[in-house]
Amino acid sequence: MRSPNTILDTTPPVQSAPARRGVTGSGDPSAPLRAVGVTHAYGDRRILDDVSLTVAPGARLGLIGENGAGKSTLLRILAAAEQPDEGRVTGPPSVGLLWQEVTVDGSAQLSDLVDAAIAPLRELERELESAARGLGTSAAADERYASALERSEQLDLWTLDARRDELLDGLGVGALELDRRVDTVSGGQRSRVALAALLLSRPDALLLDEPTNHLDDAAVGFLASQLRAWRGPLVFASHDRAFLDDVATDLLDIDPALHGTTRYGGGYSDYLAAKAAERVRWEQRFAEESDEVERLADAVVTVAPAINHARAIRDKNKMSYGLKGNRVQQQISRRVRAAHSRLDELEASRVDAPPPLLSFTGIPRGSQVLDDDEPLIRLHDARVDGRLRVDELKIAPDARLLITGPNGAGKSTLLSVLAGDLPVRGAVRRRRGLRIGLLRQDVRWPDGSRTPRTLWEERLGAERAERHPLVDLGLIAARDLDRPVGRLSIGQQRRMALALVIAKPPHVFLLDEPTNHLSLGLATELEDALGGYPGAVVIASHDRWLRRRWHGAELALTGGEVRGAAAA
């Protein structure tokens, strides 16, 4: 097993475990990467259950699923960095893995990362030179040279230095001196250098865990172009929906709740279309089965009286009445038994109702703050020393405003000023009775020992909370209702904070990187719900998928300044 601290690994996979476990290299660089029946658990928690997949050369498989679904585990197993409990992985001779978190000796130089990655190529270079010296001495020597030459051409050996510079520049770290110690650069810079080194090494199969985490738009675009041209099998896990759309030829949805995986052809847009079609079929089946259950239940109750030969006996009918009555009773009995049987069968197999889609309702209008076109919030010559300067900004009752800008530009600061959470110099006017809600990047709970159930009941009141259970939102699982919020994962805490906003939607909804720590499906559902939000929406986001599809006003912050007048 390889060290979990390895940044990237292109060592040929080796069968080092009993049959049905580990990775077997085929010796063929053009072989597909294949997993059969992979199952893996940590303690009593099963992460992967009978997962099988095949990724042919040139195919680019994106892994999607909730945090903790097993995407990183599957990548490690495909790279032989971890052994499955059951199952088998086969692949080409070399497999390269980029770990999500780069951990390396801080005293090493950045050049060490690059040199380690291309060491096999340097070895091939020496092999080619050695083989060339033996040309013409024997058939075996000629074959040796031909083999080394073919492999060198496949790996573009002669463009190695030029490709190194291209990759470092394209990923935004070309200006870094490679003789710098690793501990003198940021984690994002380390990740970019490690990614460049892995791409430079040209493994036969490529595995990437959240490769866009530390990349800006230009670097993401460059990486996407590199991966679309990749000739070997590619498997990558990503929460970046735009990247999935740009790169993936297929998506594998890992869903522990369904104890398996589902593969979808195409990118993220195709996935959304497929999921929408699935929901339509689900809704249709649920409606049809509900109608049938109602019809059968009604038949059980009413069929006997409806068919019963119970009219008054006439003189001429006395002879036949007993015979007909018996036949009617038998007919009733058969039909009632059939209805009962079908009803029991249907109740046992019918699908559950589709979960309701995320929506926002219930904004109070008693204060009349939404009944005219006057701004709900107005900033004039507002300043937070050293962080933000706003000449003029107006938020209308139906505002849709997207705030963009690099890290440190002041996006979160501006949201906090709008929410009234930061002291500010200058004029800030808010309409009387205005209710403002802020979904922060980092959720803070005054009392981390409170449970989701308690917080929900306090927010809605006991009676309304009983009518509208928290679990119906699909944000918090039933098993987590009574866990202290302080012990929930970051993603679970963020979903709980969102649930509390949904319970009583504000007139002005401020969201700081709203898609962070949410599943892809929930992030998309939230964006769709915000489109019909009955109030003002202000979002700060780096999310390229969200930005591509934004139809409202945009405010780009540079150095924490909003010059001139801005309105939304």
N, C-alpha and C positions, 0 to 999 in steps of 0.2 A: 504494500500500500504506500502511496506517495504522501509526502508530508503535506498537511493542510496549510502550511505556510508557504508552499510553493506558489509563485505568482503565475507562472505559465509553464506548461510541460508539453514537450513534443516527443517524449520518449516513446518508442514503439510499445504498444500494449503487450503485456506478457501474461500468459496463463499461469497464475501462481496460486490457484485455489482449486478445490475439488471440482469435478464436473458439475455443470449447471451453475457455476459461479464464475465471476471475473470476466475479463475481456480477452478474446483471442484475435490476434492479428492475422489477416489472410495472406500477407505478403504482397498483395496486389494494391498499388497506390490508388487504383480506380475502383476499388471495392466499395460498396455502400456501407454505411454505419447502421447496424441493426441491433435492436434489443428484443428479446423474447421472454415473456413471462417474468419481468423484473418485479420483485416484491422486496420491500425493505421497511423496517420498523426501528424506532428508537424507544427502547423499553417496551411498554405495552401499547404504544401509539404507532399504528401502522401509517406510514407516509405514502408509500407507493404500493399498489395492489395489482399484480398481474399486468404490468405495463408492457406493451409491445409496440415497436415502431420500426420503420425502415426509412432511411434518408439516403437517397441516391446522390451521386456526384452532381453538383449543380443545383440540387434542391436546397431550399433555405427554410427550415422548420422553426417557427416561433413558438415558444412555450408560454402559455398564459394560465392564470389561476390565482386564487387568493394567496396572500402571504401565508407561508407555512404549508402550502399545498404539496410541495415536494419538487419544485422546479430546480432549485440548486442541487438538491440531492440527486436528481436524475442526471444532471450534467456531470456531477462528480463520478457517478457510476459509469456513465458513458466514457469518461476519461480514464477509468481504472484508478481514480484517486480514492475510491471507496468501493467496497465489495457489497454486492446485493445479498440479501438473505437467501433469495431464490432467483432463478433466472439466469440468462446468459446474454452477453454482449459480444458482437463480432464487429470488426472494422478493418480499415486499411492500416498500413504499418505505423504511421505517425498520427497522433491526435493531439491537438493543442487546446489547452483550456485557459481562459482568462477568468480568474476568480473575481467575485464581486468586491471583496475587500483586499487591497494589496498590502501584504505584510512582508517586510523584508528588513534585513539588518541595516540600521540607519547609517552605519559607517561605510557601507558600500557606495560606490559611485553609480551614477545613472548609466554610464557606459557599461557597467557590469551587467545591467539588465539586458542591454542590447547584445552584448557579446555572448551571454549565456544562451540567448534565444537563437543566435545564428551560428553557434558552435558546430552543429551538424553540417551547416553549409560550408563553413571553413574546412571542415574535415573532408567534405566532398571535393572542395577545391584542391586540397592536397592530393586526394586520391586520383583526380583527373590528371594532375601534373605527373604523378608517379606512373600512372598507366600510360601516359603519352611517351614516356622514356622507354617503355618496353614494346612499343609498336613495331610489328614486323618480326619479332623474335619467335613468336609461336601463335598458333590459332587461339590458345587460351588467353594470351596477352592481348590480342586484338579484340577478343570478346570482352575482356575486362575494360578496355578503353571505350568500346562502343556502349557498354552498359553505363559507365560513368558519364559519358557524354550525353546520353539520352536523359539521364536523371538531371544533369546540369541544365539542360535546355528546358526541361519541365519546370525547374525551380528558378529560371531566369537568373542563373548564377552570375552572369557577367554584368547585370544591372544592379547588383546588390547595394553598392554605395549610393547610387542615384536614388534607388527606391527607399533607402533609409532616410535620406534627406526629404524626399517627397512625403513620406508617412509622418515624420516628425512635424514638418511644416503644416501638413493638412490637418493634423490633430491639435495644432495650436501650441506646440512645444518646441518648435524649431529654433527659437531664440535661446533656449536653455543650453548652458554649457554642460556637456555630458561628463565633464570631470568633477561636477559638483557632487557633494555627498547627498545621499538620498534623504537624510533627515533635515536638509536645508531647503527642501521644496515642499509644496503643499501636497496633501493626499490626492487632490485632483490631478496635479501635474505628474505624480508618480503613476497614477492609473493610466494617464495618456501615454507616457513613455512605455509602460508595460504593454499596452495595447499595440503601439507601433512596433515594438519588438516582436510580438506574437505574429502580427501580420507579415512582418519582414521574414520570419522563419519559414513561411509557406508550408505548414503541416498539411498532410493529406486530408484530414478532417478538422474542422474548426468548431470549438465550443465557447460561447461567450455568455457570461452571467451579468446582466444589466450593463451592457457596454456603453450606454449613453449617459450614465449617471453624472459624469463630470465633464460633459461636452457642451459647448455652446452650439448655436444653430449652424454656424459654418462648419464646425468639426463634425457634427452629426450628418450633415449633407455629404461631406467628404467620405465619412465612414460608410454611409449607405451606398455610395458609388463603388467603393472598394468591394463591399460584400456582394453587390449584384453581379460583379465580375468574377466572384470566387468560383473556382472550378470543382472543388471537392464538396463533400457533404458539410452543411452548416446547420448547427442547432444553437439557438440563442434564447435566453429568457429576457423579457423586457416588459416594463410598464408603460413604455412610450408608444402610444397608439399610432402616432404619425410615423414613427420608425417601423413599427410592425406593418403598416400599410405600404411603406416605401420598399421594404426589403423582403418580407416573407412571401414564399410561394405556397405555404401551408401553415396552419396553426393547430397546435395540440392543446386542448383545454383539459387541464388536470383538475378534476373535481373530486376531492375526497368524499364529499357527501354522496356521490353516485358510485363510489368505489371503483373508479376507472377513469378512462380518458375518452375524449371525442375529438376526432380530427376533422378539420374544415379546410377546404381548398381556398386558396387566395389569401389576401391580406386582411387587415382589420375591417375595412368597409364590407368585404364579402362576408366576414364573420358576423357583422351586425345584421346584414340582410338575412343570413341563414337563421340567426337567433330570432329575428322578428317573425320569420315564417314558422319557426318552431312554436313560438308563442301563439300565433294564430291557430295552428293545428291543435295546440293544447286547449285553448279557449273553446274551440269548436267541439272537441271531444267532451270536455267538461259539460258544456251546454247540452249536448246530445244525451249524455248519460244522465244528467240531472232531469231532463225531460222524461226519459224512460223510467227512472226511479219513481217520479211523480205519477206517471201513468200506471205503472205496476201497483204502486201502493193504493192508488184509487181503485184499481180493478179488484184488489183483494178485499177492499171494504164494500164495494158496490156491486160486484158481479153477481153475487148470489141473489140479492133482492131484485136485480134487474132481470134475471133469467127465471126466477122462481115461478112455477106454475101455481100461483096462489089465488087465482080468481075464484069466484063462487062456483060451486058444483051445480051444473044444470042436470035436469032429470035425464036428458039424453046422453049426458057425459059420464054418468056414474060408473058405467062398465069399464071405461078406458082410463078414468082418472088415476087409479092406483098405478097402472102400468106406466102411463106418461110421467107421473110424479116421480117414480123410481128412476126413469131414464133422465129426467131433468136433474135430479139430485146427483146422479152419477156424473152428468155433464158438468154441473157446478163444481163438484169435488175435484174432477180432473183439471178444470181451468184454474181453480183457486190454488191447487197444488203446484201447477206449472208456473203460475204467477209468483207464488212464494219462492219456488226454486230459483227462478230467474232473478228475483229481487235479491235473494241471498247471494247469488253468484255475482251480481253486479255490485252489490255493496262491498264485497270482498275485493273486487278488482278495479273499481272505478278510480280515476285519477283525482288527486287533490285539486282544489281550486287554485288557479294561477295566483301567485302573490300579487297584491296590488302594486302598480307602478308608483314610484315616488311622486308626490304632489304636494302643493302648498295651498292651504285653504284657511279661512278664518281670520284674515286681517281685520281688526276692528275699525269701524269707520265713525264711531261716536264723536271723536274729536274733530271730524271734518278736515283733517290735515291733508287729505288726498283729493279734495273736491275742487281744486283750482290749479292753475298753472304756476303758482308761486313756488320758488325753490324750497325744498325741504331743508336743505343745508346750504349755507353760503360761506365760503372762506374768502377773506379779503386781506391781502398783505399779511398772511399768516406765516409764522416762522417757528421752527424748532431749531435752536442754535446748533450749527454744525451738522444738521441732518436733513432739514427740509425748508424750502421756501416756496410759497404759493402766492402769486400775485392775485389771482381770482379763480375761484372754482365754484360752480353751482350744480347742485344735484336736484333734478326735477323729480316729481312724483313717479314718473314712469321711466326713470333713467336706466340705461344699460351702458355701463362704463367699464372698459377693460384697461387696467393699468399695467404697463409693461416697462421693462428696463432691466439692466444687469443687477446682480447682487450688490447691495449697498447703495442702490440708487435712491432709496427712500420709499419703496412701495408699502412695506409694512408700517412704516412711520405715518404715511398719509392715511392709511386705514385707521390707525389708532387715533389720529387727530379727528377724523370724521366721526369716530365712535365716541369721542369725548374722553378717551382714556389717557391722553397726554396733555400736559400743560403747554399752551402755545401762546406766543406773542402775536398780536394782531386781532382782527375781528373774525369771530366764528358765530354764526347765527343759525339756530335750529328752530323749526316750527314748534309751537306749543303742542304738547301732547304727543310729540313724535317718539316712536319707539324704534330703537336702533339695535340690531343684532350683529355681532362680529364672530365669525368662525375663524379662530386663530390657527396658525400653523402648529403652534405648541399649545395643547390644551392644558389648562391649569385648573385643578379642583381645589376649592378651599378646604374640603375635607375628603381625603382620598379613601376614607373608610366607608363612605356612603355607597350604596349599591345602585345599579341602574334602575331596579324596580322602585326603590325609594325616591330617587330623583325624578322619575317619570310621574309618580303619583303626586309628588309635591308640585310639579309643574302644571299638571292638568287638574288636580283634585281627584279624590278617590273614586267618585262616581263616574267621571268622564274617563279616567284611566282604565276602569273596568270595562267600559263600552269600547274603548280603543286601545287594546293591549299593545305594549311596546313591541313585542315580537312580530306583530302584523306588519310593521314597517320594513322588516327584513334587514334591519341594521344591527340588531343585537340578537344573538342566538339565545334560546330558552335556557341553555346550560349556563349562560353568563349573567342571567338576571340578578342573581344574589351574590355575585362576586364583588368585592370592593373595587370601585372604579380605578383606584390607584394601582391595582394589580393587573388590570387589563393591558393588552398590548397597545402600542401607540395608535395603530389603526383602529382598534376597538374603541379607544377613548375618543378618537376623532369622530367615529360614527355615532357615539353616544352624544357628543356635543351637537352634532347635526340633528339628531333626533329631538333634542330639547328645543332647537330652533323651529323645527317643523311643528312641534306641539303648539307653539304660539308665534307664528311668523311675524317679523317686524315690518314696519313701514319701509325701512332702509336696511337691506341685507348686505353686509360686507363680508367678503370671503377672501382669505389669504391663502393662496395656493390650494384651492379646494379639492383638487384631484389627488393631492399627496396622500399616501397611505390608504387610498380606497381601491377596491378591486376595479378592474377595467369596466365591468358591467355597471357597477354602481356609479362610477365616475361619469359614464355616458348617460345614465339615467338621471343623475343630478343635473347635468347640463341641459338635458331635455326639459326637466321640470323648471329650471330657472328661466327658460325661454318664455314660459307662461306665468311667471311669478307676478302676483297682483300688487307689486310695489316696486321700489327702486332697487337695483342690483348693481353693486360695485365689486369687481373681481380684480385681484392682483395675481398674475399667473405667468409662469414660464412655459406652460403646457402647449406644445406646438399644435396638437390636435384641436384643443380648445381655441387657440388663436386663429387657426385656419378657418374655423367655422363661425367666428364671431361676427355678428351683424350689427352691433351697436357702436357707440363712440369708443375711441381709443385714446389713451393718454400715455405717451412715452416719457418716462422720467429719465433724465440724465443729470447725475450729480445732485439729485434731490431738489431739482428746481422745476416749477411750473410757471413759465413766463407768459405774461399776457393773460387774457381771459379764456377760461375753459368751461364748457357747459356740457351736461349730459342729461 
